[in-house]
Amino acid sequence: MEGLSDLSWMSQVALGTLERFEVEGYQVVAVAGSKGATYQYRLLFFEKTSNHPFYAINLERTILGDGVLTEQIGSQHHTLEHIPLPRNYEEFRIKALERALSFLPTIKN
């Protein structure tokens, strides 16, 4: 699968992860953005044989300070829903996993 074209995930992973776990046979790394960064939280999905994520669910901050749940697949970036900020990691994780669990089975080979 095509990896994420947005390479900001590399520095976020290097700065530290919130947790690592497995979903639907994929490795997931959760990261938090720095204060004021575009990405507040991200779940990055990796195939077991890859060190580059192909899929991400993000809680982003808009320039106006609003929250947006987004999805990235390779070079595609979609808005899923607008949500109020601040949102804690646990709430984000629940919403992100709901979306991922509905999406990931559709891309299995």
Secondary structure, 3 states (H helix, E strand, C coil): CCCCCCCHHHHHHHHCEEEEEEECCEEEEEEECCCCCCEEEEEEEECCCCCCCCEEEEEEECCCCCEEEEEEECCEEEEEEEECCCCCHHHHHHHHHHHHHHHHHHCCC
